[in-house]
Amino acid sequence: MSTALNFSHYLDNEINVVVLEGEADNTNTELTFAKIAEKIRPLHGKKILLDLRKMTYCNSMFLGHTAALHVDLANKWWLLTLVVNEKISDPFTITGLDRLTKITKDFDAGFNDLKKATATLSI
């Protein structure tokens, strides 16, 4: 049975905001990250804010794709910040993804930090 993971994207002040809502599991993670790649590949803004505040569940496949997205973007000198909620924050900490890319629970703080940030090689 497939679960729902809704995807939306908008550009705000040269920051690409990708919003995911719902549950990420084996039935929808690959397609969702393919959509993200399709949306951001042609963009000129090199800053991505992945807003996960409305997600209710994420599995290890989602965490792996998130890490791969970070590495891919870092190789292109792009910046990635994740905004998470209390329900899904623990897996990002337990797996060490919080040491790989910036993760916050505060959307405004994440947005403002990303707005000021410049890319440095971090892999």
Residue pairs with C-beta under 8 A, 6 or more apart in sequence:
1 27
2 27
2 28
3 22
3 23
3 25
3 27
3 28
3 57
4 22
4 23
4 28
5 20
5 21
5 22
5 23
5 24
5 28
5 29
5 32
5 55
6 19
6 20
6 21
6 22
7 18
7 19
7 20
7 32
7 35
7 36
8 18
8 19
8 21
9 16
9 17
9 18
9 19
9 36
9 39
9 40
10 16
10 17
10 19
11 17
11 43
11 45
12 111
13 115
14 45
14 47
14 115
15 45
15 47
15 48
15 49
15 111
15 114
15 115
16 39
16 40
16 43
16 45
16 47
16 48
16 49
17 49
17 51
17 111
18 36
18 39
18 40
18 48
18 49
18 50
18 51
19 51
19 54
20 32
20 50
20 51
20 52
20 54
20 55
21 54
21 55
22 54
22 55
22 56
23 55
23 56
23 57
23 58
24 32
24 55
24 57
24 58
24 59
24 61
24 62
25 57
25 59
25 61
25 62
26 59
26 61
29 59
29 61
29 62
29 65
30 61
30 65
32 65
33 65
33 68
33 69
36 50
36 69
37 69
40 48
46 76
46 77
46 78
46 79
46 119
47 78
47 79
47 81
47 114
47 115
47 117
48 73
48 78
48 79
48 80
48 81
49 81
49 82
49 83
49 107
49 110
49 111
49 114
50 66
50 69
50 80
50 81
50 82
50 83
51 83
51 107
52 58
52 82
52 83
52 84
52 85
52 88
53 83
53 84
53 85
53 105
53 107
54 85
55 84
55 85
55 87
55 88
56 87
56 88
57 87
57 88
58 88
58 91
60 91
63 91
63 92
63 95
63 97
66 82
66 92
66 97
66 101
67 95
67 97
67 100
69 80
70 80
70 97
70 100
70 101
71 123
73 79
73 80
74 80
74 119
74 121
74 122
74 123
75 123
77 119
77 121
78 119
79 114
79 117
79 119
80 101
80 102
81 101
81 102
81 103
81 104
81 110
81 111
81 113
81 114
82 92
82 97
82 101
82 102
82 103
82 104
82 110
83 103
83 104
83 105
83 106
83 107
83 110
84 92
84 103
84 104
84 105
85 105
86 105
89 103
89 105
91 97
92 98
92 103
93 103
97 103
100 122
102 110
102 113
102 114
104 110
104 113
